[in-house]
Amino acid sequence: NRNDIDFAFDGKDTMEEIISALDSMGEDSQFGQSTLKTFKQMSPTSLKVTLEGLKRGAKLFSVGEALQMEFRMSQAFMREDSDFYEGIRAALVDKDGKPKWSPLTLEEVTEDIVDSYFEPLGDKELDVNTIGSAKL
């Protein structure tokens, strides 16, 4: 699948570009169709936040910075208004498999929404000084 993976992901900066590349692979690509099907079931916000986390993480210099970013993301995903609870409802509570994501589409997930998952947490911030300064 290496060629398909490179085609779908290499040099793509947005989830919309990735989805478009996967879609353009057509029915002949089992990888493309399978990945596209999986992505279409996921929270649009989670897809965009995860991609942004990968991009930001690649620019970090220490384990502490990476853990701090991941901690901020995890705390944001636990907010009452996040899709995390809707995903749990659809998969485990009602078991209807029909989550009602908010926002519903990738296009509706704004840069401000994505950025909110990386904001400092004030007095709840992870203290990276207690983690050490190991380099990535």
GIRA-V170044 format. One record per residue. RES is the residue in one letter. OMEGA is omega in radians with two decimals (none if undefined). Layout:
res = [RES:RES]
omega = [OMEGA:OMEGA]
This chain:
res = [N:R:N:D:I:D:F:A:F:D:G:K:D:T:M:E:E:I:I:S:A:L:D:S:M:G:E:D:S:Q:F:G:Q:S:T:L:K:T:F:K:Q:M:S:P:T:S:L:K:V:T:L:E:G:L:K:R:G:A:K:L:F:S:V:G:E:A:L:Q:M:E:F:R:M:S:Q:A:F:M:R:E:D:S:D:F:Y:E:G:I:R:A:A:L:V:D:K:D:G:K:P:K:W:S:P:L:T:L:E:E:V:T:E:D:I:V:D:S:Y:F:E:P:L:G:D:K:E:L:D:V:N:T:I:G:S:A:K:L]
omega = [-3.04:-3.13:3.11:3.13:3.12:-3.14:-3.05:-2.96:-3.03:3.10:3.14:-3.09:-3.09:3.06:3.12:3.10:3.13:3.13:3.13:3.13:3.11:-3.14:-3.10:3.13:3.08:-3.07:-3.09:-3.10:3.10:3.10:-3.13:-3.12:-3.14:-3.14:3.11:3.12:3.13:-3.12:-3.12:3.10:-3.03:3.07:3.09:3.11:-3.14:3.11:-3.10:3.13:3.13:3.10:3.12:3.09:3.10:-3.14:3.13:-3.13:3.14:-3.11:-3.11:-3.04:-3.10:3.07:3.13:3.11:3.14:3.13:3.10:3.12:3.14:3.12:3.09:3.13:-3.10:3.13:3.10:3.12:-3.13:3.08:-3.12:-3.09:-3.11:3.14:-3.13:-3.10:3.10:3.09:3.09:3.14:-3.07:-3.07:-2.97:-3.07:-3.14:3.14:3.13:3.12:-3.09:3.13:3.09:-3.07:3.09:-0.04:-3.03:-3.06:3.07:-3.10:-3.14:3.12:-3.06:3.07:3.11:3.10:-3.13:-3.12:-3.11:3.13:-3.09:-3.10:3.06:-3.03:3.13:-3.09:3.09:-3.11:3.04:-3.13:-3.08:3.12:3.12:-3.11:-3.08:-3.06:3.11:-3.12:3.09:none]
